[in-house]
Amino acid sequence: MYRQFARDALGILKPTEQQRQIYKATVLGRIYGKGVVSLARDLGISKPQAHCIMDQMTARYPVLSAWLERVTTKAAHCVPIVCCLGWSLTATGSPGEERTFLNFPMQGNGGELLRLVLIRASHLPVIGCAHDSFLLEDTIDHIEKTVAELQQIMRDTSRELFGYELRADCKPEIDIVRYPDRFIDKREREDEMQHWNWLMTLIGGEHDEQSTDRHGDAAVTPTCCKKEETSTSGELSSAMGEAPEAVVQGASAIQEDKHIPTGPCDSV
């Protein structure tokens, strides 16, 4: 979904994994109440560019925009927001509650889904959750079968809870790690393991003796972070210069906005 948004709204056809994270933050920020000023600041772009991104999101996902409007309307009238299994939240009139209410339907329903999946997968060797993912550990000859079973549990549970299926993606050649290898995040591979190498340098005591720790006056800043921040701003700024010519039609729990619940479990 995030790469699709990058194509539709920004005209970037092949975003990198790091760019995808930025567009992910943009999409989720919109859902959770982020405004033009905050978006411009976080992405290092101008307010008109941020406003253009917001307009593109509204045009590309009209059902989502209407859904968010209904959430804020219910909150303004102190109508409880209720998740599929009954978890609810009611406005108290405190300042800044709008973002909490925009956040709650996604996080609350997501939390209920993960809890139900974990209960149904209690017979599997699940180590635990990592945000919106599951971590499994099994023997080499059984791991792929175990992954497939958990994926089916996710599909079945989401269909029963929401009325549509949510995928739990797993690419065996990347996401299944076998001894003696270890898991490497895609972003780490893209920047040639700079964060990892920097960390190992610190552990080995080979960093600049003149730098201080995180409590001192001159914190150590990995050069890869500076590079990422600079390149990101430039890429986004240049991408905003050309409007996409057409609107074009993954991982785990993202569906097109036409699938936003409208049945009994619709919290808005």
N, C-alpha and C positions, 0 to 999 in steps of 0.2 A: 504493500500500500504506500509506503513512504517513498520508494523509488518511483512509483506511478505518479505520486503527487509532484515529485521533482520534475518529471517529464511534463506533466500537464500545466503546472503553475509557473515553473521557472525555465522550462525548455532545456533542461540538462538531461541528455539522453542516457548517459552511462555514469551515474553518480558512484563515487567510491563508497566504501563502507563508512568512512569518517563523515562524508557528506550525508549519507543516509541517516546517521545519528542526529545530524543537525536538522534535517527535515522531519525526523521523528519528533524531536523536541518542539518543532513548530506546530505539527499536527496536534500533539498531545497538549501543548501549551494553549492552543485555541480551545480545545475541549475543556481544559481546566481554568479558563478565564483569563488567559494572558492577553494583554492589550497591545496596541501598536507600539507604544513607547517601550514597553518591556521587551518586545520582540526585536525592535531595532537595536536596543542596547545589547541584548544577548548575542545577536548575530553579527554585530558590528557593521550594520548597514544604516542607511538614512531612513527617516520616518516615512517619506513617500514610498520607498521600496518596501518597507514593512507593511504599509497600508495596502500596497498592490498585492502582496502575498495573501493578506487577510481576505481581500476581495476575490482573489482567485479561489481560495478555499470555500468561500460562501457560494460562488458560482458552480464549483465542481461538486460540492456536497450539500445541496439545498436541504435534503432530509435531515442531515446532521444539524444544520443551522436551526431548523425549525424545532428539532428535539431539544437543543440547548435553550432555546427561547422558552419552551414549555417548562423546563426545569426551573429557570429563574423566576418565571411567573408564579409557579407553585410555591417557591420559597418566599416570594414577596407577600403571599397571602397566608403564610404559615401553614400550608398544607404539607403533611408529612411526605417525604420521599421514601418509598418502600421498595426494597429489593425482592427478588423472586421468592426467597425463603423466609421473608418476614422482617429482615433487619431494616430498621427505619431511622430516619433523621428528620427532626422538625426544627424550623428556624426559631431563634430566640431573640432576634433583633440586634444582635451584636454586630459591630462594624466588621467588614471584610468577610461576611458569611457567604457571599455569592460564590466565591471560588470553592468553598467547602461543599456547597450544594452541587456545583458543576462536577466536582471530583467524585462525589459519593456514589452516583449510579454506576460508574465504571468500576471504581475500586471495590465497592460493596458487592456488586454482583460477581466481579472477578474473584473476590475472596470466597464467596459462597461456592462458586464453581470449583476452585482449587481444593477446598475442604472436602467437598463431596467426592471429587476424583481421588483424593488421598484415601478416603474411607473405602472406596470401591477397589483401590489398588493396594490394599493392606497386605495382600498375599504376595506382592511383588517386592523385589529388593530395592525399594526406593530409599535413597539416603536422605532426601529432603527436597525442599523447594529453593530455587534461586530466583527470587522475584516472581516472574511469571513462567518459570521453567521448572522442569523436574530433573533431578540428578539420580541416575540409576547406576547400580554396580552389580555385575553378574559375570559368570564365567564367559570366556571367549566364545565357546560354542553355543551359548544360550542368549547372548546379549541382544542380538538382532530380533529374535523372537520375543524377548521381553519388551523391547522398545515398541514393537508392533502391537503388542497386547495393551500397553499403556496408551498408545495412540488411539486404539479402538475405544478404550474406556473414556477418553477425552471426547471423542466424537459422540458416543452414545449419551454421555452425561450432559453435554452442552445441548444436544437435541432435545432431551427431556426437560431441561431447565429453561432454555431460551426459545426453543422451537426451530432452531437451525444448528448446523454442525460447526464447531470450531476445530481447526486443524492444529495438531501439535507436530510441527515439522522436525524432521531429523534427517540430516544428510550423512549416511553411514561413513563415507570417506572422510568427512570433516568432523562430525560430532561424536562419533564413536571412537574412543581412544583406547588403544591396546598397549599393554606393557611391552617394552619399557618407554613408550612414548608418553607425552603429556599433552593435555589440552592447551591449544593456543588460540586465543581470540582472533577473529578475522582482522580486527583493527591493528592488532600487534603484528600480524603478518604483513599488512600493508605498509607499516612504517618501519619494517625490517627490524622488529624487536627492540626498538630504541628504548622504550620504557623498561623492559626487562633487563637489557644490558646496563642501563643507568642504575637500576636497583642493585644488580650484582656488583657494580663498581662501588657503590656505597657500602655494601656489605663487606667488600674486600678492603675497605679503607683507602681506596685509591683516588678519592675525590679531592678537590681543591682544599688544602688546609686552611685557606683564608676564608672560605665560606663557613657559615654557621648553620646550626640546625634550625628546625622549624620554629623554635622559640626565640631565635636570635634576630639580628637586624638585617642580615642578608641571607635570606632563605635560598637554598639550592633549587634552581629551576631547570628542569631538563630542556635541552634545546629543541627536542621534538615538539614540545608543547607550544613553544613560540612559533615554530614553523607551521604547525597545524592552525593556530589562531590566525596567522597572517594569510595563509593560503586560502583559508575558508572565507574570510572577509572578501578577498579579491575575487574568488570564484563566484560568490553570491552576487557581488556588485556587478560583475561583468554579465552574469546570467540574467540579471534583471533588465538589462538593456534591450533584450529582444523578447517580445511577447510570443508565446507558443501559437502556432498556426491552427492547432486543433486540439480538442480535448479527447484524450485516449482513455478507453476503458482500462503464505510465507510463514513467514513464521507465525506460528501458533495462533493467537487469538484475535486477529484483525479481519473483519469482513467488510464488504462494501456497505455504505450507509443505508442502502435500501433494506438491509437485514436488521436494522435497529428494531428491538422488540416492540410490537404494537399489540400484543395479546395480553393475557392475564398477568404475565410477569413484567410487563412494561411499567417501570417505576415512574414514568412521566406521562 
